[in-house]
């Protein structure tokens, strides 16, 4: 089984988190949301997961950066 490069996954994960913060700050910005969703999709494909949440958790486990402290994310918003 081929595994993705850990450095690339780490970089993509940091990019995902940065975009997540921007989407939280500007929820009405459709181009920002589209880029965020593209990054989430890429994580899903590379990590072999069906949802962004699963892909992010798998990526964090893979690169060894599991969540240490709770933080505000899109998943924590009502209706997410």
C-alpha positions in Angstrom: 0.0 0.0 0.0 1.3 3.4 -0.9 1.3 6.1 1.8 1.3 9.8 1.2 4.4 11.9 2.1 4.1 12.9 5.8 5.5 16.4 5.1 2.9 17.0 2.4 0.1 15.8 4.6 1.3 18.0 7.4 1.5 21.0 5.1 -2.0 20.2 3.7 -3.4 19.8 7.2 -1.9 23.2 8.3 -3.4 24.7 5.2 -6.8 23.2 6.0 -6.7 24.6 9.5 -5.8 28.1 8.3 -8.6 28.0 5.7 -11.0 26.8 8.4 -10.2 29.9 10.5 -10.8 32.1 7.5 -14.2 30.4 6.8 -15.2 30.9 10.4 -14.3 34.6 10.2 -16.0 35.1 6.8 -18.8 32.5 6.5 -20.4 34.3 3.6 -17.3 34.3 1.3 -18.1 31.6 -1.2 -14.7 31.6 -2.9 -13.0 31.0 0.4 -15.5 28.2 1.2 -14.8 26.6 -2.2 -11.1 26.6 -1.6 -11.6 25.1 1.9 -13.8 22.4 0.5 -11.2 21.6 -2.2 -8.6 21.2 0.5 -10.9 19.0 2.5 -11.6 16.8 -0.6 -7.9 16.5 -1.2 -7.4 15.3 2.4 -10.2 12.8 2.0 -8.6 11.3 -1.1 -5.1 11.2 0.3 -6.2 9.7 3.6 -8.8 7.3 2.1 -11.7 8.7 4.1 -15.2 9.6 3.2 -15.7 12.8 5.3 -13.5 15.8 6.0 -13.8 15.1 9.7 -12.5 11.6 9.3 -9.8 12.7 6.9 -8.5 15.4 9.3 -8.4 13.0 12.2 -6.6 10.4 10.1 -4.1 13.0 8.9 -3.5 14.2 12.5 -2.8 10.6 13.6 -0.6 9.9 10.5 1.7 12.9 11.1 1.5 12.6 14.9 -0.2 15.9 15.6 -3.4 14.8 17.3 -5.6 17.5 18.9 -4.2 18.5 22.2 -6.7 21.2 23.2 -10.2 21.8 22.1 -10.6 24.7 19.6 -13.3 26.3 17.7 -13.9 24.5 14.4 -16.6 24.4 11.8 -17.6 21.0 13.2 -18.5 22.7 16.5 -20.9 25.1 14.9 -24.7 24.4 15.2 -26.0 22.5 12.2 -22.6 21.2 11.2 
